[in-house]
Amino acid sequence: MKKSPPVVFIDRATGEKTVESVMGDKALRFAYETLLGRTLWPVLFGSRAVSAFLGRRYDSPKSKKDIASLASIPGCRPEEAEKPLEDYASFNEFFTRRLKPGARPFGDGFASPADGRLAIYPSAAADAPFPLKGAVVNLREVFSPGDPSRVLPERFDVIVVRLAPVDYHRFHFPCDCKVASSPRIVPGRYDSVNPVALLRRPDVYARNERHIAECEAAFGRFWMVEVGAFGVGTIVQTFKPGPVAKGSEKGFFKFGGSTVIVAAEAGALEFDRDIAANSAAGFETRVLCGERIAAAPGAA
């Protein structure tokens, strides 16, 4: 099978194209680009067992020795962590670290809910496949699986923020809103969300485990979906249902890269020009949690 090209994104801070440093790149390519790796898919990604095992391993004090390896990868920014590296008792404690006060300020407009590589898919039809090449499962199944009677917009503006292991792994609310209930948890697979994997498994966002929350903002309804992935032992929700303030923490991912998807009714958000242009050209944009990515009526 032909090897996938390097993953290239645009760093918003510099405007430059950047090749992504992928933790475990060789293992990822083995899993998705070799016959043996694809044969092992049901074992690796078909159940929680492997990801849960990794989760337990990285919760162990023995995993503390692995912190330095992650901290040394370009883009990790260990200097932003609220504590010195030596004060973290395990790899997962560092992986799910909080940051120093002010490290992720929330400004005006509609903000990115997480650090990561962001792409937008404007005006995506609810009954059409998720807008990834080769996908067959529609958006309705991503946001409201098993409930065809649920009233959803005909079209969505979809925001996908893909987190890599080097990123800050807590996610936040992008605007002031109200969340009526705890997220719905939909069991599923644990495929990787890296672009190498998405080329082979484009229905990841509809097949993987995910947490789905419907939110009500001044501009209308929007949905937040956290997607589990290979190595993600747990998605933890830390918020309480009810009114929530822009920038307040919603939850975090334990070890592994993963994804936060936000979707609003098409036209409710006016995306910033650079984000829109990069996505139209087929590039993700590296953003930080709290950065403005769009304007929305009534969004503080």
N, C-alpha and C positions, 0 to 999 in steps of 0.2 A: 504494500500500500504506500502511496506517495506521502512523504513526510509533510506535515503542515508547515507553512512559513512562520517565522517569528511573529509574536504578538506585538503590534505597534499601536500606540495610542498617542494622543496629543496632550502634552502637559499644559494645562490652562495657564499656569503661572508664567510660562515662558513662550507658549505658542509653538514649541518645538515638538517634532515627532520623536517618540522615545520607544525603545525596545523594552518590553516588560521583562523584569527579572522574575523568573518563575521558580518558586521553591518546589523541589521535587519534580523538575521538568522531565528528567529521564524516566522516572516512574510513571508520570502522566502519559508520556508518549508511548511507553510500553503498553499501558492499559488500553489505549485507544487506537494505536497504529500498528499493532502486531496481532497475528492470529491467536497466539497464546493468550495475550491480554484480553482480547475480545471474548475468548472462550471462558475466561474467568469472570466476565461481567456479572453473571447472576450471583456469584459468591461475593464479589467486591461491592456491588452497588444495589443488589436486590433486597437487602435487608439492613437493619440497623447494626447488626453484630460487629462488623469490622469497624465502623465509625465509633460505636460505643466502646470497643476495645481501645481504640486510639484515644478516645476521650479519657478513659480511666488511666491510660499510660501517662497522658500529659497532665493529669491531676496529681500524679504521684510526686513526692519530693525528689525522687531520683531524676525526674525530667528537668530539674533546675539547670542542669549542665547544658541543656539544649537552648537556653535563652540567648546565649551569646551568638549562636549561629543565626538565629532569626534577626537579632538586633543588628547584625553586620550586613544584612542584605540592603542594597540601596532602596531608599524610600521608606524604611521602617521608622525613622525619627525617634529613637529611644530617649533622646533628650527631652521630649515632650511628656514623658511618663510622669505621673505624680510622685513616684518613688524612685530611688536609685535601683539599678538592675539587681544588685546583690540583696535587696530587701524583698524580692519576690520569691515565694516559697516553692513555686512550681512553674512549669512552662505555661500552663493555662492561666495561672494568675497574672503572668505578664501579658499573655495573649489578649486577655479580656480587660487589660489595664484601663483605668480612668486616666485622664490627662490633667496637666496643671491648669489651674483656673485661667480662663481667657485664651486657651490654646485653640478653641474652635468657636469663635464668636459668631452669633447669628445676626446678620444685618437685615436690610429691608427685603421685601419681596418674598417669593416662595423659595425655600432653601433646599439644598441637597440634604437628605436624611442621614447620609453616611459618607465616609471617605470611600473613594473607589473610582472606577472607570465607568463613566456615565454615557449612556446612549438614549436618545429619544425616538419614539415612533409615533408621529402625529397622526391623528384621525384614523386609528386602526379599528376596523369593524369588529364588533363583539362576536359575530358568528363566523369570522374568518380565522384561519390559523394564526397563532402567535407570530408576529412579524419577524421570524428568523427563517432564513433560507432552508427549505426542506421540512419545516414544521407542518404537522397535520392536525394538531389539537387546537381548538379555537380558544379565544380569550375568555369566553363565558366559562369554560372549564377551568381556567386558571383562577378566576375570581369567585365563581359560584358553582363549584363542582357538584354534580348530582342534584341540582336544584334548578331545572329549566324554567320553573314558574317565577323565579326571582326577577323582578323588574330591574333591568340594567340599561344604561345608555346604549344607543345604537352604535356609537363610536366613542373610542377612548383616545386620549393623549396618554401614552405610556412612557414612563421613565424607568430605566433599568440601571441600577448602580451595582456594579460587580466588584466585590471586595476580594483582594488578594491577601495571602497570609501576612504580608508586611504592614497592612493597613490597621488603623484604629478600628476595633471590631464592636463598638457600641453604636446603636442607631437611635435617631432622635426624630421628633415630630417636626415636619417642615414648615408648619404654620400653626396659629391658634386654631383649635378645633375641639370637637366633642366626640368621644368614642363611647357608644352606648353600652358595649359589652366587651368581655375578654375576646381575644382573637379565636377564630375557629381553627382548629388544628386538623389538617388533612394529611393522613399518613401517605407515604410514598417511597420512592427510591432515593439513592444517595449518589447519583452521578456527579462528577465534577462540573463546575460552572465555568471553567476556563475555556476560552475560545477554541482551543485544540479539541476539547470534548464536545463543545456545542456544534462543531462541524459534523461530528459523528452521531450526536444525540440531540437534535434541535428541539425536541419536545421536553427538554429538561424542566422548564419552568411549569409545565403542566403535569409532569410525572413525579417530580421530587416531593418530599415532604415539605409542607409549607404552612405558615400561620397567616391567616387572613383577617384583617380588621377593616371594618367600614367606618369612615370618619365623616363628620359633617363640619364644613367650614363656611365662611361667609360667602364664598363663591359657589357652594354646592357640595355634593358628595365627592369623596375620593376614597380610594382603597390603598392600604399598605399591605404588602405581602412579603414576608421574610421566607426565603427559600433555603432549605437544608441542602447540604452537599457532602461529597466524600470527605471524611475526616471531621465533619461537624457533629460532635457527640450530642450537643444540646443547643437548642435555641431557647434563650431565657427572656421572658417578658417581665419587665420591672415596673411598668406603669399600672395605675389603677383606672378603671373605666370612669368616665365623666369628663368634665372640661379639662383640657390639657393645654399648656402654654407652648408656644413656638420655642423650639430648642430643648424642651424637656426630654429626658431620656425615655425611650420606649423599651429598650432591651439590649441584648448582646448575643453574639455568636461565640460559642467555645471553638476549640481549634478547627481550622480549615477555612479556606476561602468560601464566600457565599455571596448572596445577592439580596438586595432590597428592591422591590418593584413598587412604584407608585403609579396609580392610574386615576385620571379625572375625566369627566365628560369632555369630549373634543371641543376645543375652543375656549375652555375655562381658563387655561393658562397661556400666557404669551411668553414663549421661551426666549432667553437671551440669544442674541444673534450668533455669538461664537459657538454656543452649544448646538444651535440649530444647524449652522453651516457645517460643523464637524460631523454631526450625525448624518447629514445629507450626503457627505462625501464618503461615508462608510467608516468613520473613525470614532472610537470612544474618546471622551475627554476626561482626563484625570482631574477630579475635583476633591475638595475637602468638605467634610461635614459642616454645615452652616453657611456655605457660600451660596449666594443668590444664584438661582438657575433660571428663574422665570418671574414674571409679574402676574399677579392675580387680583381681581377686584376684591377689596376688603381684606386681603392678606397682609397682616402687619409685618 
